[in-house]
Every structure is written in C-alpha cells, then in structure tokens.
Amino acid sequence: MTSIIINQANINDLETIQLIGRQTFKETFAASNTVEEMEKYLTESFSTEKVKTELTNPESLFFIAWEEDNPVGYLKVNSGNAQTELQDKTSLEIERIYVKSSHHGKKVGQLLYDQALETAKALQKAYIWLGVWEENLKAIQFYKKNGFVEFDKHIFRLGDDEQTDIMMKKVLE
C-alpha cells in the first residue's frame, strides 16, 4: 500500500466530501436500513448546500485521507456551536470518520483519528467526544482501543427510523 496523506479540506473539496460521504455511509449502513430511507438521508445529508455550509463554518474542520490522487476517507470535527450536541467550548466533537471499505484495516481510520486528536490538542480542548451507532461494534472497539469511554446515549434519526448512538469521550492530558 502506498502512503496515506491527510490534508485539510476547503470549499474546493466539496464534491470529494460528497462522494466519500455518500459512498462510505452507504457501504456501512445500507444493509441495516431501507433503500428509501438510505437515499433520503444521503440526498439530504450530502446536498451541495449542506456540505458547502459545513465546509465554510469556521467551527468545523474537514480532513481528507489521500492515497496518491485517490480520496479514501475523511474526518469532520466540530467545536463550539458547530457541535451536534454538548456544545461545550472545552470539547471537540468527532462528527465523522468515514473510510472507504476498500481501505478498512489499512490504518486510514487511525490516521484520521490521530488528526482529530492533534487538532483537539492544538485547539487546547479538554476532551474529545463522539456518537457511534450501538450496532457498529467494530467502531466502538476502535474507540475503546483509543481510550474512549461511554458516557451517555442519544437518538440518531435515519428517515423514520430512530437508532441509538452511544456517546463516548476521551479526556485529554
């Protein structure tokens, strides 16, 4: 495998973020949801207007993992009011670590997580947190391995389906 480079994304990366987001979300969750709910979620969550708004929000940062000229994953982190919940000024939320299934097990997720950790430390955050679907055992194990602990639960809506996310956090030294 060639080396993976992580670059901060900007508005010029809008289509790349949309493509990776749609592909990886579908790869990960399509089997557990109806086709209609999945298409509705992908259309709304990765619309040009929504992604443009996210990319231009100064409290959100995106990083793309590249293998040569091929984008293989991305990270989205939020601070302040951009956080989906908590909105604690001392925390950084990892909203998304998305990696193409072709690159699972190749440490891309770890590189993106390391970027989130580096970003949290650079922003002098006290802790980092996220929500992960309770049935995504692989992701839960990944976060536990990286020092996260469960602290709460919340509901994630995909269409009419309510799914439970486990909220996890890691206190930074």
N, C-alpha and C positions, 0 to 999 in steps of 0.2 A: 504494500500500500504506500502511495506517495504521502508526503506530509500534509497535514491539515493546517491551514492558516485561518485565524479568526480576525475578521475586520469589522470595525463599527460600521453599521449601515446608515444610509441617509435617504433622502427622498428619491434619489436616482435608483435606489434598490427596491422601489415599491413593487414592481412586477415579480421580482425574485422572491420577496417576502410572501406575496400572494401565492405564488406557485408552490413554494416549500410548505407553507402553512396548509394549503388545501390538500396537497399530496400526503403529508405526514399525518394530519388529523384523520384523513380517510383511511390510511393504512392502519392506524392504531385503533380506531373506534368504529369503523363501518360494520364489522361483524356483530357488534353489540347494539346496533341501532337500525331503525327502518331507513330505507333508501330515501323516503320523503323527508324525514327529519334530518338526515345527514346532509342532503342537498340544500335544504333551507338554512341550516346552520352554516355551511360552507359559503353560501351566497351572501348571507348577512355578515358573517364574521370576517370575511376576507374581501369585502367590497372595496373598490378603489377609494371611495370616500372615507370609509372607516380606517383602512390601513394608512391613508395619507394623514388623517387626523392623528393617529397613533405615532407615526414617524416624525411628525412635526411638533409633538408635545415635548417640551424641554424636560419634563419629569419622567419620560420614558426613553430607554435606550435599547437599540437593537444591535445584535452582532451576528454576522453570518459566518458559518464554517464553510471554507472552500477547500476542495481537493482539485488542485490546478484551477481550471475555469469552471468547475462543476460545483454549484452550491449544494451542500449535503445536509445542512441543518441550520437552525438559528435559535437565538436566545432573545427573549424580551424581558427586561427588568423595569420596575416602576418604583419611584419614590414619591413622597408627599401625597398630593391629591390624586395622582395618577394610579395609585394602588387600588385594586379592585375592592378591597375591604379595609381592614385595620387603619390605613392612612395615618400611621404613626410616623412622625418625622424622623424617628431614630431607626427606622427599619427600611429594608429594601425588599421588594417582592420579586420573586422569580415568577413571572406570569406564564412564560413558555420556554421550555427547552424541547425543541422539535428536531428530530433526526430521521432522515430517510431510512426506511427499513433495510435498504441495501448496505447501510453503514452502522447498523446495530452491532454492538460487540467490538467496534473498532476504536473505542475511546473518544468518539466525537462528543457524546454527551458529557463525558468527564471534562473535556477541554472547554465546552461551553459553560459547564458549572464552574470551573476554575475561573473563567472570565467573570461570571457573576460575583464570585467571592472577591476577586480582585477589585471589581467595581464597588462593591459594598465597603471594602476597606478604604479605597480611595475617597469615597464619599463620607467616610467616618461614621458608618452606621453601626449600631449596637447589635443588631441581629438581622438575619435574612429569613424570609418565610415564603411559603407557597401552599397551594392546594393541589392535591393529587387524587384522582379517582380511586375510590376504595377497592375497585376490582383490578387496578393496574399494579399488580403485585411486584412486577419487575421494577417499576419506577419507585415504588415505596421502598423496596430493598436497596435500590441505588441511593436514595436519600438517607436512609438509615446508615448505610455504609459511610456516607459523608458527614455523619454526626448530627443529623436532624432527628428531632423527637416530635411526636404527635402532641398537639395542644388543644385541638378543637375539631369541629366538623362544620361543613356548610353545604348548601344545596347548589348544584350546578344544573342549569336547565338546558336541555338539548331538545328543541321543539317542545312537545308537550310532556316529555319525559323528565322527571326530577331524579337526578343522580346525586349520590353523596360523595363529596370530596373530603378527604382527611386533610386537615391543616397541619402543617409541620413547620418547625422553625429551628434555627441554629443560632445560638448566641456566639458572637464574635469576640475574640480576645483583643 
